[in-house]
Amino acid sequence: MRPLQFFLDLNVTKTIDNSSPIELSTITYTITVSNNGPDNATNVSLVDNLPNGVTYVSDNSSGAYNSGSGIWTIGDVLNGSVKTLTIEAIVNIGASGQTITNTTSNLSLDQTDTDASNNIGSVDIIPIRDVDLSLVKSFVDNNGGPNYGNIKTFEIIVSNSGASIATGVEVTDILPSGYNFISYSSTTGVFDEVSGIWNVGTVVPGNDLVLLIEVEVLGTGDYENCAEISKMNEIDRDSIPGNGNANEDDYSCESISFGDDLDLGVEKTIVGNMLSPSVGNQIIFNIELTNYGLLDVLQVEVEDILPDGYTYVSYQATSGTYNISNGIWSLSNVIKQTSEVLTLVATVNAFGNYENCTTILSSSIMDKDSSNDQSCITPTPTGLIDLELTKTVSSNNPNALDEIEFTIQITNKGPSSATGIQILDLIPNGYNFVSFSSTAGDYNETNGIWNLGSALGVGDYESLSITVNVLPTGDWKNTAQVQSANEMDSDSMPGNNNPNEDDQDSVEVNVNIKAFAPEEFTPNGDGINDTFIIQNLHVLYPNYRMVIVNRWGSQVYEYKHNGKPNQEPEWWDGFSRGKMNVGNSILPLTGHISIL
């Protein structure tokens, strides 16, 4: 018996929905088996093993396709019918640039295909990568002043918004001169602060990588810090690594916004607002250094050289040290928005320059406002003097009617020159003023004021000599005192009549009072010895009685004093007032008298 013969032609085709897929994207393979007849085919199958570079995801065979073995059990394919299998797969990472061929095996069936040349299907893909890296740079604490010290932290975020991984990625961030590197931390890779290269490596889509760079903000230099993706193995969708194009999304810069606010200022005052200190007293200068900026200033030098109008005593400072030899106040750290204070204690000298200036010499930041870097103050000291007055007399035991000389010496022991000096020496009634002489100024015997007129320098002295007649009666205590001066005296008060102070002195003489009777008198009207006077008789004997008789025993003059020693008696003028007078004639020019 002749066996049955079948005539059929099965045709296999294989297609791909995207021959240039992106890594990690999903592709769809479509395999069709058609029967061109005329007979039916039975028990048909083929093998389609997915090649390396793609990974199976799913198919539409409802179990007829075994992804493990790759066998697609098709079954019967009737004349004129078509069987279709779709397989979804993911393009693997690393497959880009490779030609990946997917080829089916030959068909297996019960019959013999009359044309086996079309029983195998094959298709190629060449995967590509879709990389879109971007970089964002910012401060972690925004771009305001540092919260602690001068420490700021840059944050660099690298993102991949493409569909493929990026490999061999490097970021370059070279710190500019306005910052000092402290440390770094990163989610991946190593940062070299010298070269500024962050070796990122691989950047997977949807995974942000972060680099934190902690820096110290310096007071001078460039503050704009830029970072750029400088290298990667793939082609970026919209940027070129390392081209320095600030308009691309792989380039980002950040800068501090407070650079122009860096400002140090100094203000000088006097404690107690003592703008008119006394010479010899202490004065306290208060120097306040303020950091108005948003950065700590690590090194500051302030100069305050005391002029020669002052003598240094001591200092106190809330921070730093003061060198008296060069006048430099050195501070190691001035915190932002705070002040430090230096107080200088000095003694006010009698002479010299009193303008005291404080100047900011240098700092570790660039001060943007130099208008407040110097502060000066000029007190006007009031003079302090020490006037000492001494009074002497040429004779402590004069006779009544003698001429004696009082000498006043005024000395200024400083420390300032003395001006406007007036000395009071009012001659008491126990003396009659005769004359004066002085080394300076003029003396008014009426009001007793000696006005020196000129300044009396430190250590200098002037003297006044007053010549007087000593009267037999009256007050013989002569007192001189400083009545006024323009400056303050350190240990006395002018014009207060305090005998215990050194600006006042007194001399009291012991007057010898003797009665002196003239040996002769000549009452001839020539104004010389015309009156018979016994000096001091009324002082010694206030109740004395005098009777004068002529040679014949006749009384020519009689007088009894009234008991007042300060009242001048009525002395005999040579006229006879006795009973034997003939008229009012003058006695003979010669003769003698007797005093009873």
C-alpha positions in Angstrom: 0.0 0.0 0.0 1.4 3.4 -1.0 1.9 5.7 2.0 -0.1 9.0 2.3 1.7 12.1 1.1 1.2 15.6 2.5 2.0 18.8 0.8 2.4 22.0 3.0 4.6 25.0 3.4 5.0 26.5 6.8 6.6 30.0 7.0 8.2 31.5 10.1 8.8 35.3 10.5 10.3 37.2 13.4 10.0 41.0 14.0 11.0 43.5 16.8 9.1 46.7 17.7 12.3 48.7 18.2 15.6 47.8 16.7 17.4 50.5 18.6 16.0 50.2 22.1 17.3 52.1 25.2 18.9 50.1 27.9 16.4 49.0 30.5 13.6 49.6 28.1 11.0 46.9 27.2 11.0 45.5 23.7 8.5 43.1 22.0 9.5 40.2 19.8 6.7 38.9 17.4 7.0 35.4 15.9 4.4 34.3 13.3 4.0 30.8 11.8 1.7 30.6 8.8 0.6 27.6 6.7 0.6 28.1 3.0 -1.0 24.7 2.5 -2.5 22.9 0.9 -2.4 20.4 3.8 -2.7 20.9 7.5 0.4 20.7 9.7 0.2 18.9 13.0 2.3 18.8 16.2 4.2 22.0 15.2 6.8 23.6 17.6 9.9 25.6 17.6 12.5 26.9 20.0 13.2 30.7 20.7 15.8 31.2 23.3 16.3 34.9 24.2 19.9 35.9 23.6 22.2 37.5 26.1 21.6 41.2 26.5 17.8 40.9 27.0 15.8 39.4 29.8 12.4 37.7 29.4 9.4 39.5 30.9 6.2 37.9 29.6 4.5 36.4 26.5 1.0 36.0 25.2 1.0 32.2 24.6 -1.1 31.3 27.7 1.5 28.8 28.6 2.4 27.4 25.2 5.8 29.1 25.4 8.3 27.9 28.0 10.7 30.8 28.7 13.1 28.5 30.3 13.6 26.1 27.5 12.5 28.4 24.8 10.1 25.8 23.3 6.9 27.2 21.8 4.4 24.4 21.4 2.3 25.5 18.6 0.2 22.4 17.9 -1.8 22.1 14.6 -1.5 24.8 12.0 -4.4 24.4 9.5 -4.0 25.3 5.9 -4.2 29.1 5.5 -4.0 29.8 9.2 -1.4 31.9 11.2 -0.1 31.3 14.7 1.5 34.3 16.6 3.7 34.6 19.7 4.8 37.9 21.3 7.6 38.0 23.9 8.3 41.0 26.0 11.9 41.5 27.2 14.0 44.1 28.9 17.2 45.3 27.4 19.9 44.7 29.9 22.3 47.3 31.2 25.6 47.1 29.4 24.1 45.9 26.1 24.3 49.2 24.4 26.3 49.2 21.1 26.1 45.5 20.7 24.3 43.7 17.9 21.9 41.3 19.6 20.4 38.6 17.3 17.4 36.6 18.2 17.0 33.5 16.0 14.4 30.8 16.2 15.2 27.1 15.7 13.8 25.2 12.7 10.2 24.1 12.9 9.4 20.7 14.2 6.2 19.0 12.8 4.8 15.6 11.9 4.8 16.3 8.2 7.5 17.2 5.8 7.6 20.9 4.9 7.9 21.2 1.1 10.0 24.4 1.6 12.2 24.4 4.6 14.0 27.5 3.6 11.5 29.7 5.4 11.2 27.8 8.6 13.6 30.0 10.7 13.0 33.6 11.8 15.6 36.0 12.9 15.9 39.7 14.0 18.7 42.0 15.3 18.6 44.9 17.8 21.4 47.3 18.6 20.6 48.8 22.1 21.5 52.4 22.9 21.8 54.3 26.2 19.7 57.3 27.2 21.6 59.3 29.9 20.6 62.7 31.1 22.7 63.8 34.1 22.1 67.0 36.0 23.9 68.7 38.9 22.6 71.1 41.5 24.9 72.9 44.0 23.7 74.8 47.0 24.4 75.5 50.7 22.8 73.1 53.1 21.8 76.1 55.3 20.8 78.3 52.4 23.1 81.2 51.5 22.9 83.2 54.7 25.5 83.6 57.4 27.0 80.6 59.0 25.1 79.3 62.1 28.2 78.3 63.9 31.6 80.0 63.5 32.5 80.5 59.8 31.5 77.0 58.8 29.3 76.4 55.7 28.4 73.2 53.9 28.1 72.9 50.1 25.7 70.2 48.9 26.1 68.8 45.4 23.4 66.5 44.0 23.9 64.5 40.8 20.8 63.0 39.3 20.1 60.8 36.2 16.7 61.6 34.6 17.5 59.4 31.6 16.5 55.8 31.0 20.0 54.3 31.2 22.7 54.2 33.7 25.7 56.6 33.5 29.1 55.1 34.1 32.6 56.5 34.8 31.0 59.7 36.1 33.3 62.4 37.6 32.4 65.8 39.1 34.9 68.6 39.4 34.5 71.1 42.2 37.6 73.2 42.9 37.1 75.4 46.0 37.8 79.1 45.2 40.1 81.2 47.4 37.3 82.5 49.7 37.0 79.1 51.3 39.2 76.7 53.3 38.4 73.0 52.9 37.6 71.2 56.2 36.0 67.8 55.4 33.6 66.0 53.1 31.0 63.1 53.1 29.3 61.5 50.2 26.8 58.8 49.4 29.3 57.2 47.0 32.7 57.7 45.7 35.8 59.7 46.9 36.4 63.4 46.8 39.9 64.7 46.4 40.0 68.3 47.8 43.3 69.0 46.0 42.2 68.2 42.5 38.5 68.9 43.3 37.4 65.6 41.6 34.6 63.6 43.0 34.8 60.1 41.6 31.1 59.3 41.4 31.2 56.1 39.3 27.8 54.8 38.2 24.6 56.8 38.3 21.4 54.8 38.1 18.3 56.5 36.7 16.1 57.9 39.5 18.9 57.6 42.2 20.3 60.9 43.5 23.9 60.9 44.6 25.1 63.5 47.2 28.4 65.1 48.1 28.7 67.4 51.1 31.8 69.7 51.4 32.3 71.5 54.7 34.3 74.7 54.4 35.5 77.6 56.4 34.4 80.9 54.9 37.5 83.2 54.7 37.3 86.9 55.0 38.8 87.6 51.6 38.9 85.9 48.2 36.5 84.6 45.6 33.2 83.2 47.0 31.6 81.8 43.8 32.0 78.0 43.9 31.0 76.1 40.7 30.7 72.3 40.2 30.4 70.5 36.9 30.0 66.9 35.6 33.4 66.7 34.0 33.5 63.1 32.7 31.3 60.1 31.9 31.5 57.2 29.5 28.1 57.8 27.8 26.7 60.7 25.7 24.5 62.9 27.7 21.1 63.8 26.2 21.5 67.6 26.6 24.9 68.4 27.8 28.6 67.9 27.2 30.7 67.0 30.3 33.6 69.3 31.1 32.8 72.0 28.6 32.4 74.7 31.2 29.0 75.8 29.8 27.1 77.4 32.7 23.9 77.1 30.7 23.8 73.3 30.8 22.1 71.3 33.5 25.4 69.6 34.5 26.9 72.9 35.7 25.9 74.7 38.9 27.4 77.5 41.0 26.7 78.9 44.5 28.1 82.0 46.3 27.6 83.6 49.7 25.3 86.6 49.6 26.8 88.4 52.6 30.2 89.1 51.4 29.6 92.8 51.2 28.3 92.8 54.8 31.7 92.0 56.3 32.3 95.0 58.6 34.3 95.7 61.7 33.8 99.0 63.6 35.5 100.6 66.6 34.1 103.3 69.0 36.0 105.1 71.7 34.5 106.7 74.7 35.5 107.9 78.2 34.0 106.1 81.2 31.8 108.5 83.0 32.0 110.9 80.0 34.8 112.7 81.8 35.6 115.1 79.0 37.2 117.6 81.4 39.4 115.5 83.7 41.7 117.1 86.2 45.4 116.9 85.6 47.0 114.2 87.8 43.7 112.3 88.0 43.1 109.0 86.2 41.0 108.7 83.1 39.5 105.5 81.6 39.2 105.1 77.9 36.7 102.5 76.7 37.4 101.0 73.2 34.5 98.8 71.8 35.3 96.7 68.7 32.1 95.4 67.0 31.8 92.7 64.3 28.8 93.9 62.3 29.2 91.2 59.7 28.0 87.6 59.4 31.4 85.9 59.8 33.6 85.4 62.8 36.8 87.3 62.4 39.7 85.1 63.3 42.5 87.6 63.6 42.2 91.4 64.4 44.7 94.0 65.4 43.6 97.3 66.8 46.1 100.1 67.5 45.7 102.6 70.4 48.9 104.4 71.3 48.5 106.7 74.2 49.7 110.2 73.4 52.2 112.0 75.6 49.3 113.8 77.4 48.7 110.6 79.4 50.8 108.1 81.4 49.7 104.4 81.0 48.5 102.7 84.2 46.7 99.4 83.3 44.3 97.7 80.9 41.5 95.2 80.9 40.1 93.4 77.9 37.2 91.0 77.3 39.3 89.2 74.8 42.9 89.4 73.5 45.9 91.1 74.9 47.2 94.7 74.8 50.9 95.5 74.3 51.8 98.8 75.9 55.1 99.1 74.0 53.4 99.3 70.5 49.8 100.0 71.5 48.5 96.9 69.7 45.4 95.1 71.0 45.5 91.6 69.4 42.4 89.5 69.3 42.2 85.9 68.1 38.5 85.6 67.4 35.7 88.2 67.2 32.3 86.4 66.9 29.9 87.8 64.3 27.3 90.3 65.6 29.2 90.7 68.9 31.6 93.2 70.5 34.8 93.1 72.5 35.9 95.8 74.9 39.3 97.2 75.9 39.6 99.6 78.8 42.8 101.7 79.2 43.5 103.4 82.5 45.9 106.4 82.3 46.9 109.4 84.3 46.3 112.8 82.8 49.6 114.7 82.4 49.9 118.4 82.8 51.2 118.9 79.2 51.1 117.0 75.9 48.7 115.8 73.2 45.3 114.8 74.6 43.7 113.4 71.4 43.5 109.6 71.7 42.7 107.7 68.6 41.9 104.0 68.1 42.4 102.4 64.6 41.6 98.9 63.2 45.0 98.0 61.7 44.3 94.6 60.2 41.9 91.6 60.2 41.5 88.2 58.6 38.5 89.5 56.7 38.4 92.2 54.1 36.5 95.0 55.8 34.0 96.4 53.3 33.4 99.6 55.3 36.5 101.5 56.5 34.5 104.6 57.6 34.1 103.2 61.1 37.7 101.8 61.5 38.9 104.7 63.5 37.5 106.6 66.5 39.2 109.5 68.3 38.3 111.5 71.4 39.9 114.6 72.8 39.2 115.5 76.4 40.1 119.0 77.7 41.9 118.5 81.0 41.6 121.1 83.7 44.9 122.1 85.3 45.9 120.8 88.7 48.2 122.9 90.7 49.7 123.0 94.2 50.5 126.6 95.3 52.5 127.0 98.4 52.8 130.4 100.1 55.4 131.5 102.6 55.7 134.8 104.4 58.7 136.2 106.2 59.6 139.5 107.9 63.0 141.3 108.0 62.7 141.7 111.8 60.6 139.8 114.3 61.3 142.3 117.1 61.2 145.8 115.6 60.9 149.0 117.5 57.8 151.0 117.1 58.3 153.4 114.1 60.9 151.2 112.5 60.7 150.2 108.9 60.5 146.5 108.3 59.9 144.4 105.1 57.5 141.6 104.7 58.4 139.1 101.9 55.8 136.7 100.3 57.0 133.9 98.1 54.5 131.9 96.1 55.7 128.5 94.6 53.8 126.2 92.1 54.6 122.6 92.7 52.4 121.6 89.7 51.7 119.4 88.0 50.2 122.1 85.8 51.0 125.7 85.2 49.1 128.1 87.4 47.3 131.1 85.9 45.1 133.9 87.2 46.9 134.0 90.5 45.9 136.7 93.0 47.3 136.9 96.5 45.7 138.9 99.3 47.9 140.7 101.7 46.0 143.6 103.3 48.3 145.5 105.6 46.8 145.6 109.1 46.5 148.8 111.1 49.6 148.2 113.1 51.6 149.3 110.1 51.8 152.1 107.6 52.5 151.1 104.0 55.6 152.6 102.6 56.4 150.8 99.3 56.6 147.4 97.5 58.7 145.6 95.0 57.9 142.3 93.2 59.4 139.9 90.7 56.1 139.7 88.8 52.9 141.5 88.7 51.6 144.5 90.7 50.5 145.1 94.3 47.6 147.4 95.3 48.1 148.5 98.9 44.5 149.7 99.1 42.8 146.4 98.5 45.8 144.3 99.4 45.8 142.3 96.1 49.0 141.1 94.5 48.1 140.2 90.9 50.9 138.1 89.4 49.6 138.6 85.8 51.6 135.8 84.2 51.5 132.1 84.5 53.5 130.4 87.2 55.2 127.3 85.8 55.7 124.1 87.6 58.5 124.5 90.1 58.7 128.3 89.6 58.2 130.9 92.2 57.7 134.7 92.5 58.1 137.0 95.4 56.6 140.3 96.7 58.3 142.6 99.3 56.3 145.2 101.2 58.0 147.8 103.3 56.0 149.3 106.2 56.4 151.5 109.3 55.7 149.7 112.5 53.1 151.7 114.5 53.2 151.6 118.2 49.6 150.4 118.4 47.4 148.3 116.2 47.3 144.8 114.8 50.8 143.5 114.0 49.7 140.1 112.6 50.1 140.2 108.8 48.4 137.4 106.8 48.8 136.6 103.2 46.8 133.9 101.3 46.1 132.8 97.7 42.9 134.5 96.9 42.2 133.0 93.5 43.7 130.9 90.7 42.2 129.4 87.5 43.2 125.9 88.2 42.2 123.5 91.0 44.7 123.3 93.8 45.4 119.8 94.9 45.5 120.5 98.7 43.9 123.9 99.4 41.1 126.1 98.4 41.9 129.7 97.5 40.3 132.5 99.5 38.9 130.3 102.3 41.1 131.8 105.0 42.2 128.5 106.3 45.4 128.9 108.3 46.0 125.1 108.1 46.4 125.1 104.3 49.7 125.7 102.6 48.4 128.6 100.5 48.2 130.9 103.5 50.8 132.1 106.0 51.0 134.7 108.7 53.7 136.7 110.5 53.2 138.6 113.8 56.0 140.7 115.2 56.8 141.7 118.7 57.0 145.5 118.7 59.4 147.1 121.2 57.6 150.3 122.4 59.9 152.9 124.1 59.4 156.5 124.9 61.7 158.8 123.1 62.1 162.4 124.2 63.8 164.8 121.9 66.9 166.4 123.0 65.8 169.7 121.4 63.1 171.1 119.2 62.9 174.2 117.1 59.4 175.7 116.9 60.4 178.2 114.3 57.7 177.3 111.7 60.1 175.6 109.3 58.3 172.3 109.5 61.3 170.5 111.1 61.1 169.7 114.8 58.4 172.3 115.3 56.5 170.2 117.8 57.8 168.7 121.1 56.8 165.0 120.9 57.8 162.2 123.2 57.3 159.2 121.0 55.1 156.4 122.4 54.4 158.2 125.7 50.7 157.8 125.3 51.1 154.2 124.4 53.1 153.4 127.5 51.2 155.8 129.7 47.7 156.4 128.3 46.8 158.6 131.3 50.0 160.6 131.5 50.0 164.3 132.5 52.7 166.7 131.1 53.5 170.1 132.5 56.2 172.4 131.0 57.6 175.4 132.9 60.1 178.0 131.8 63.4 178.9 133.5 61.6 181.1 135.9 59.3 178.4 136.9 56.4 179.7 135.1 54.1 177.1 133.4 54.0 177.4 129.7 52.3 174.1 128.7 50.0 171.5 130.5 48.3 168.4 129.0 46.6 165.3 130.4 45.9 162.4 128.0 42.5 160.9 127.8 43.6 157.3 128.5 43.4 156.2 124.8 46.7 154.7 123.7 45.6 154.8 120.1 44.8 158.4 120.0 47.5 160.9 119.3 48.0 163.4 122.1 48.1 167.2 121.6 51.8 167.8 121.6 53.4 171.2 122.5 54.0 173.4 119.5 56.3 175.9 121.5 53.7 178.5 122.2 53.3 179.5 125.8 50.0 178.7 127.3 51.0 179.6 130.9 50.1 182.5 133.3 53.4 184.4 132.6 52.9 184.9 128.9 52.7 188.3 127.5 50.5 187.8 124.5 50.8 184.8 122.3 54.4 185.1 121.5 56.9 182.5 120.7 59.4 181.6 123.4 63.0 182.5 122.9 64.9 180.4 120.5 67.4 179.4 123.2 66.9 178.2 126.6 65.9 175.0 128.4 62.7 173.4 129.7 61.9 171.1 132.5 59.5 168.2 132.3 57.7 167.5 135.4 
